[in-house]
Amino acid sequence: MNYEKIKQIGVVIIIVIAIIILGMVAINQTLGFFYKSQFLQSPCALCVDINPEWGRCYDIINSEMKNPTQSNSIEFDISKIEIK
């Protein structure tokens, strides 16, 4: 084998390695974006998907937040405050 043929094979190997590295970086960034966007949109739902045994607790907490009961509300009576 002469020097030119070795040089061409080396260039091809470098190009193949560069394409593989760029592909891996692209896949990593795509997956990172997907999971970060999903986590920022609904972290509780993602937690329930990962831990299905917590689904009942999530449903209870979620329903209490949407429909607060009278016992969960705090009321202040400021009618008897005197300002001097």
N, C-alpha and C positions, 0 to 999 in steps of 0.2 A: 504494500500500500504506500502510496506516495503522500506527501505532505498536504496537497490540496484535498484529497479524499478524506483524510483525517480531520482537516479543518471544516469541511462541509458536514461531516457527521457530528462534530462538536457543536456547530451552530444549530443543527437540527435538534440535538439533545437539549441545548439551552432554551430554544424556542418552546419545545414540548414542556419543559419544566416550568417556564414562565407562564404558559397557558394553564397548566395545572394549578399553579399558585394563585393566579388571578381568579380561576373558577372557585377555588376553596374560599378565597376572601369574599367573593360575591355571594356564595351560599351562606357563609357565616353572617354577613351583614344583613342578608334577607331574612334569615331566621331570627336574628337579634331584633330587627325592626318589627317583625310579626309578633313575637312574644312580648316585647316592650309595649307595643301599642295595645295589645290585648290586656296586659296587666294594668296599664294606665286607665283603660276604659272601664274595666270591671274587676278589680282585684278580689272582691269577695266571691264572685261567681267562679273565677279561676281557682281560688282556694277550694271551693266546694267540688269542682271538677277533679282536682288532684286528691282531695280527701272526702270521698262520698259519705263517710260516716258523720261528717259535720253538717250535712244537708239539712237536717231537722232544725238544728240550732240557727242556721242561716235563715231558714224560712220564718222562724219565730221572731228573730231580731228584725228581719226585713219587714214583716207585717206590723210590728210594733212601731217602727219608724214611719211607715206610711200612714198608719191610723193610731196616733197617740191617744191613750185613754186619759180619763180625768185624773187618775192617780199619778200619772207621769208628769202632769203639768204643774208648774209652780206659780202661785199667785201671791202678789204683794198688795197689802192694803196700806196705801199711803195717805188716806184721808185723815188720820189722827196725828200726822206729823205737824209740829208747830215750828215755824221759822221765826226767830227773834232777831 
